Amino acid sequence: MSMGQNGDGPTVGQLVANASKELSSLVRSELELAKTELKKTAVAAGTGAGMFAAAAFLALLAVILLSISAAYGLTAAGLHPAIAFLIVAGAFLLIGAILVFIGMRALKSAKGPERTIETSKQSVEVLKAIGKGDEDHAALPESGARR
């Protein structure tokens, strides 16, 4: 580092330049650290997602094998194999139909943001009234007002 004009120490300009270089270096090193940490996190997340996918696949295989086992169990109980497999398939169709019914009820009960729509309409009306110069309706509805 060079000295100032009288030899005492660095000038203000040199100090600012040095601080700028050090700050730039610090920011670069922090960015590198963040990249390294994010890379490790992404690898861990990818590994976890892969494990969940493998578990889901194995669970699907287990359901298939258990279904076949149930059909063979019904066959061992004396039913014709075709009837046994139809009973198992019918059970799955019944479970699927029940899930569809429950899902439809859940979707029908879902409602939009009714209060937000209502207050937005009121705000538009008030702003239109203000634009026309009608001061009687100049009060905007309070946000979060309960009705």
C-alpha positions, 0 to 999 in steps of 0.5 A: 500500500502506498503512502500519502503525500506526506508519508504518514499513511494512505490517503482517503482515496486509497482507503476507499479503493481498498475498502471497495476491493475488500468489500467486492472480495467479501461479496464474491466469497459469500456468493461462492459459499451460498452456491456451495451450500445450495448445491449441497441442499439441492443434492439432498432434496433430489436424493430425498425426492428420489427415495419418495418416488422409489417408495411410492413405486414399491407401494404400488407394486405391493398393492398389485401383489396384495390384490392378486393375493386377495383374489387367490385367497377368494379362489382358495375359499371356493370361488371361481378365479374369474369371479374372485378377480372380479370381486377384487376389481369391484372393490377397487372400483367401489373405493375409487367411486367413494373417493370421487364422491368425497372429492366432488363434495370437497370441491363444491364446498370450496368457495371463492374469496367472496369478501374480497370480491365484495370490498373490491367492487365497493372500492371501484364504485367509490373510486368511480364516484370520486372521479365523477366528483361525487363526494357523498360516496367518497369513503373507501370501505375499511380493509378487513371490515366484517359483515 
